[in-house]
Amino acid sequence: MMNYLIQEGNATNPMQFITEIAKQSEKHGAYLMTMAQQIEEIGIQKSMKKGIEEREKQASLKIVRHLLENGMESQSVR
């Protein structure tokens, strides 16, 4: 049942959901907290990826602006 709830549940705050279940269940507490930590790590990784993508986008825009300011035709900048 726990496995089904965790895999199929639609919690608005999964971290809080798993943390509360872990508090209520000594038998599965350590396993559930590990899952909560994994969910947190996934969030951290997504945030880092988003930050990297944003920095790459900003760097590309800077290069494009530089090229246009130095006379390159806009059709050539893609």
Secondary structure, DSSP 8 states (H G I E B T S, - for coil): -HHHHHHH---SSHHHHHHHHHHH-TTTHHHHHHHHHHHHHHHHHHHHHHHHHHHHHHHHHHHHHHHHHTT--GGG--
